[in-house]
Amino acid sequence: MEQKKNTRNMSGRKPKQDPAVDRYGIKLTGDENFRFRQMFEESGLDCYSKFIKAVLFKREIKVVKVDKTTLDYYVRLTQFYRQFQAVGNNYNQIVRALKTNFGEKRALQMLYRLEQCTIELVVLSKYIIAQTKEYEAKFLQR
């Protein structure tokens, strides 16, 4: 009933098959360091060692450039879209309320005014769509 002396305690992290143990050190000048950090930030990676490995072994490096004005434009466009959806919900509620609470003649008058406002909203939304397409064509790179 002897226990094996070479058994490993099963707690903790499992050892890797091929651990990365080799280490290299380099020194950069101020200009080289600035260029290195700039390239690292453009790559979008989160770790210097991953970036260096990608450059050394010729892996594809993805560069993501975020344009603040474009991001702001799309945030505002998304907010406008949410407001447009809210107007649509309110429109349905108004029509339902007119149908149940008013007489036919009064309801038709109010629906006519609502229809005029809806036409203005449709024209505005078509203008916004045209402006968005023009902005994408001019400023966004695909």
C-alpha positions in Angstrom: 0.0 0.0 0.0 2.7 2.4 -0.8 1.9 5.7 -2.5 3.9 6.8 -5.5 6.4 9.5 -4.7 6.4 11.0 -8.2 2.6 11.8 -8.4 1.9 15.4 -9.0 -0.5 17.4 -6.9 -3.5 18.0 -9.2 -4.2 21.6 -8.1 -3.0 24.6 -10.0 -2.4 25.3 -13.7 -1.6 22.5 -16.1 1.9 22.8 -17.5 2.2 23.8 -21.2 3.5 21.4 -23.8 6.0 23.9 -25.1 6.4 26.8 -22.7 7.9 30.1 -23.9 11.1 30.3 -21.9 13.6 32.0 -24.3 13.9 35.7 -23.8 15.6 38.4 -25.9 16.3 42.0 -25.0 16.9 45.0 -27.3 17.5 48.6 -26.8 15.9 51.4 -28.9 16.8 55.0 -29.4 14.2 57.7 -28.7 13.1 57.9 -32.3 13.0 54.1 -32.7 11.0 53.8 -29.5 8.5 56.5 -30.7 8.1 54.7 -34.0 7.7 51.3 -32.3 5.0 52.6 -29.9 3.2 54.2 -32.8 3.2 51.0 -34.8 2.1 49.1 -31.7 -0.9 51.4 -31.1 -1.9 51.2 -34.8 -1.8 47.4 -34.7 -4.6 47.2 -32.1 -2.9 44.4 -30.2 -3.0 44.5 -26.4 0.5 43.1 -25.6 4.0 44.2 -26.7 5.2 40.6 -26.9 2.3 39.6 -29.2 3.1 42.5 -31.5 6.8 41.7 -31.7 6.1 38.1 -32.5 3.6 39.1 -35.2 6.2 41.4 -36.8 9.1 38.9 -36.5 7.1 36.0 -38.0 5.5 38.1 -40.8 2.0 37.5 -39.5 -0.7 39.8 -40.8 -1.0 42.9 -38.7 -4.3 44.6 -38.6 -4.3 48.4 -38.3 -7.5 49.9 -37.0 -7.9 53.7 -37.3 -10.8 55.2 -35.4 -12.1 58.5 -36.8 -13.6 60.4 -33.8 -15.9 62.5 -36.1 -17.3 59.4 -37.9 -17.9 57.7 -34.5 -19.7 60.8 -33.2 -21.7 61.0 -36.4 -22.9 57.4 -36.1 -23.7 57.8 -32.4 -25.9 60.8 -33.2 -27.5 58.9 -36.1 -28.3 56.0 -33.8 -29.9 58.3 -31.3 -31.9 59.9 -34.0 -33.1 56.4 -35.2 -34.2 55.6 -31.7 -36.2 58.9 -31.6 -37.7 58.0 -34.9 -38.8 54.6 -33.6 -40.4 56.4 -30.5 -42.3 58.7 -32.9 -43.6 55.7 -34.7 -44.8 54.1 -31.4 -46.5 57.4 -30.4 -48.1 57.6 -33.9 -49.8 54.3 -33.4 -51.0 55.3 -30.0 -52.4 58.6 -31.2 -54.3 56.9 -34.1 -55.8 54.4 -31.7 -56.8 57.1 -29.2 -58.4 59.2 -31.9 -60.4 56.2 -33.1 -61.8 55.4 -29.7 -62.2 58.9 -28.1 -63.4 61.2 -30.8 -66.2 61.4 -33.3 -65.6 60.6 -37.0 -65.4 64.2 -38.2 -63.1 65.4 -35.4 -60.9 62.4 -35.8 -60.6 62.9 -39.5 -59.5 66.6 -38.9 -56.8 65.5 -36.5 -55.7 62.7 -38.7 -55.3 65.1 -41.6 -53.0 67.3 -39.4 -51.1 64.2 -38.3 -50.7 63.1 -41.9 -49.2 66.5 -42.8 -46.6 66.2 -40.0 -45.9 62.6 -41.1 -45.2 63.8 -44.7 -42.7 66.4 -43.3 -41.0 63.6 -41.3 -40.7 61.3 -44.3 -39.1 64.1 -46.4 -36.7 64.8 -43.5 -35.8 61.2 -43.2 -35.1 60.9 -46.9 -32.9 63.9 -46.7 -31.0 62.3 -43.8 -30.5 59.1 -45.7 -29.2 61.0 -48.7 -26.8 62.9 -46.6 -25.6 59.7 -44.9 -24.9 58.1 -48.2 -23.0 61.1 -49.4 -20.9 61.2 -46.2 -20.1 57.5 -46.5 -19.1 57.9 -50.1 -16.8 60.9 -49.4 -15.2 60.1 -46.1 -15.4 56.4 -45.3 -12.9 54.0 -46.7 -14.2 50.5 -47.3 
